[in-house]
Amino acid sequence: MKILVFGKDGQLGKAFQEELDERTSALLAKPIIQYVGRPECDLANEEALNQLLNRLQPQLIINASAYTAVDRAETESDLAFAINSRAPEIMAQYAVDHDATFLHYSTDYVFDGEKYGFYLEGDLRNPLGVYGKSKADGEEAIARVFAGTRGNDQYAIFRTSWVYGDGGNFIRTILRLAKEREELKIINDQFGVPTSANWLAQVSLNLVLDEDARLRKFASGIYHAVSAGETTWHGLACLTAQAAIDAGVALKVTPDAIKPILTIEYPLPALRPMNSRMSTDKLYQAFAGRGDVSELQYLNQPWDKAVRSYVTNLAKDGLI
Ligand SMILES: NC(=O)c1ccc[n+]([C@@H]2O[C@H](COP(=O)([O-])OP(=O)(O)OC[C@H]3O[C@@H](n4cnc5c(N)ncnc54)[C@H](OP(=O)(O)O)[C@@H]3O)[C@@H](O)[C@H]2O)c1
């Protein structure tokens, strides 16, 4: 089998490299895996993307790339739509034309955050900013391309939130600021779930590959994929600081010096949803049918335990 991963230098792309390497290292019949980043293929170049797909002929395409600069997207709309909508549409078209499987990633920012409670996969999209609009457009484009196909082609769009891994993210920013400043002010009225890139890569691979890295059948569509529980950016910042202190890192800021503020006190170019909570019941049901208890336990990993372990590992590796 041939697997093609886009976005190799991003947080999720790096997580896929780790997880796929680990999963396939002991296999006799190893899949051929190609990892592609911006230097190999600029996704804004449609011709280059089509040529790459036709040259590599993948049976599984994993699109971990995206235009993720939420605020810059407000002034770079064309580029955001090219990467987040047109490029995945081309990948989806390739998958349909070649009976391939396509995995794509989307965001809580496709919602306006007005809902009380947890968002379901079928809830109305109503993005507040250009980034969210471009990701929502990408979701719609993929579903349109796959609509009515009857071959072996299949797709999953994993909607996730507040991702952290090997790269720049909110947790790393808090750790940097906590060494420089004695007080921080962090938003406490936006609710969501921090999600580990490695967890997301593993859960995705569990859905689509069996133990021998052969493709499984699954129901095409959108799946919400986030850790269990919920918090605010302020809650995440406090836990991050506490976990670093517990791991022996000297910070200038203590959790009680991290002050909660309202979104209106910290205006940014792009509006964010106030409620980013997404139900993962659909994904849970997809795994429940297989009867693998360890997979279900892994799916229910609490966000705070995972963040603690991430921060502890950063400390161990001398990265704080
Ligand atoms: N990060 C979050 O908090 C978050 C939240 C919800 C959903 N998501 C979704 O989760 C997925 C993974 O996010 P992530 O955090 O791993 O993102 P990331 O770290 O920003 O990585 C995105 C990757 O896409 C690549 N890319 C961007 N424009 C490109 C272009 N024109 N040509 C080729 N490659 C290009 C980037 O390349 P360079 O390295 O060269 O820039 C980068 O390696 C995305 O679909 C994102 O929308 C993320």
The ligand as an SDF file (V2000), in Angstrom:
LIG
                    3D

 48 52  0  0  0  0  0  0  0  0999 V2000
   -3.5470   24.0790   15.5600 N   0  0  0  0  0  0  0  0  0  0  0  0
   -4.7830   24.0970   16.0740 C   0  0  0  0  0  0  0  0  0  0  0  0
   -5.0110   24.5830   17.1830 O   0  0  0  0  0  0  0  0  0  0  0  0
   -5.9310   23.4880   15.3080 C   0  0  0  0  0  0  0  0  0  0  0  0
   -7.2290   23.5720   15.8470 C   0  0  0  0  0  0  0  0  0  0  0  0
   -8.2850   22.9900   15.1410 C   0  0  0  0  0  0  0  0  0  0  0  0
   -8.0590   22.3490   13.9430 C   0  0  0  0  0  0  0  0  0  0  0  0
   -6.7860   22.3070   13.4280 N   0  0  0  0  0  0  0  0  0  0  0  0
   -6.5760   21.6350   12.1410 C   0  0  0  0  0  0  0  0  0  0  0  0
   -5.7100   20.5370   12.3620 O   0  0  0  0  0  0  0  0  0  0  0  0
   -4.8860   20.3260   11.2140 C   0  0  0  0  0  0  0  0  0  0  0  0
   -3.4270   20.2750   11.6160 C   0  0  0  0  0  0  0  0  0  0  0  0
   -3.0540   21.5080   12.2350 O   0  0  0  0  0  0  0  0  0  0  0  0
   -1.5830   21.7740   12.7650 P   0  0  0  0  0  0  0  0  0  0  0  0
   -1.7030   22.3970   14.1030 O   0  0  0  0  0  0  0  0  0  0  0  0
   -0.7390   20.5560   12.6000 O   0  0  0  0  0  0  0  0  0  0  0  0
   -1.1000   22.8890   11.7330 O   0  0  0  0  0  0  0  0  0  0  0  0
    0.3570   23.4870   11.5030 P   0  0  0  0  0  0  0  0  0  0  0  0
    1.2720   23.0470   12.5910 O   0  0  0  0  0  0  0  0  0  0  0  0
    0.1630   24.9490   11.2470 O   0  0  0  0  0  0  0  0  0  0  0  0
    0.8300   22.7780   10.1620 O   0  0  0  0  0  0  0  0  0  0  0  0
    0.2670   23.0760    8.9230 C   0  0  0  0  0  0  0  0  0  0  0  0
    1.2290   22.6550    7.8470 C   0  0  0  0  0  0  0  0  0  0  0  0
    0.6550   22.9920    6.5830 O   0  0  0  0  0  0  0  0  0  0  0  0
    1.6900   23.4680    5.7560 C   0  0  0  0  0  0  0  0  0  0  0  0
    1.2630   24.3810    4.7080 N   0  0  0  0  0  0  0  0  0  0  0  0
    0.6420   25.5750    4.8480 C   0  0  0  0  0  0  0  0  0  0  0  0
    0.5330   26.1790    3.6500 N   0  0  0  0  0  0  0  0  0  0  0  0
    1.1130   25.3490    2.7400 C   0  0  0  0  0  0  0  0  0  0  0  0
    1.3300   25.4220    1.3450 C   0  0  0  0  0  0  0  0  0  0  0  0
    0.9530   26.4880    0.6220 N   0  0  0  0  0  0  0  0  0  0  0  0
    1.9340   24.3840    0.7340 N   0  0  0  0  0  0  0  0  0  0  0  0
    2.3640   23.3200    1.4420 C   0  0  0  0  0  0  0  0  0  0  0  0
    2.1990   23.1890    2.7720 N   0  0  0  0  0  0  0  0  0  0  0  0
    1.5750   24.2020    3.4100 C   0  0  0  0  0  0  0  0  0  0  0  0
    2.6210   24.2210    6.6920 C   0  0  0  0  0  0  0  0  0  0  0  0
    3.8720   24.2900    6.0670 O   0  0  0  0  0  0  0  0  0  0  0  0
    5.0640   25.1840    6.6650 P   0  0  0  0  0  0  0  0  0  0  0  0
    5.5650   24.3850    7.8250 O   0  0  0  0  0  0  0  0  0  0  0  0
    6.0240   25.2660    5.5460 O   0  0  0  0  0  0  0  0  0  0  0  0
    4.4450   26.4900    7.0260 O   0  0  0  0  0  0  0  0  0  0  0  0
    2.5890   23.3720    7.9430 C   0  0  0  0  0  0  0  0  0  0  0  0
    3.6410   22.4240    7.9670 O   0  0  0  0  0  0  0  0  0  0  0  0
   -5.2530   21.4540   10.2340 C   0  0  0  0  0  0  0  0  0  0  0  0
   -6.1990   20.9880    9.3210 O   0  0  0  0  0  0  0  0  0  0  0  0
   -5.8710   22.5250   11.1210 C   0  0  0  0  0  0  0  0  0  0  0  0
   -6.7930   23.3290   10.4080 O   0  0  0  0  0  0  0  0  0  0  0  0
   -5.7180   22.8470   14.0960 C   0  0  0  0  0  0  0  0  0  0  0  0
  1  2  1  0
  2  3  2  0
  2  4  1  0
  4  5  1  0
  4 48  2  0
  5  6  2  0
  6  7  1  0
  7  8  2  0
  8  9  1  0
  8 48  1  0
  9 10  1  0
  9 46  1  0
 10 11  1  0
 11 12  1  0
 11 44  1  0
 12 13  1  0
 13 14  1  0
 14 15  2  0
 14 16  1  0
 14 17  1  0
 17 18  1  0
 18 19  2  0
 18 20  1  0
 18 21  1  0
 21 22  1  0
 22 23  1  0
 23 24  1  0
 23 42  1  0
 24 25  1  0
 25 26  1  0
 25 36  1  0
 26 27  1  0
 26 35  1  0
 27 28  2  0
 28 29  1  0
 29 30  1  0
 29 35  2  0
 30 31  1  0
 30 32  2  0
 32 33  1  0
 33 34  2  0
 34 35  1  0
 36 37  1  0
 36 42  1  0
 37 38  1  0
 38 39  2  0
 38 40  1  0
 38 41  1  0
 42 43  1  0
 44 45  1  0
 44 46  1  0
 46 47  1  0
M  CHG  2   8   1  16  -1
M  END
$$$$
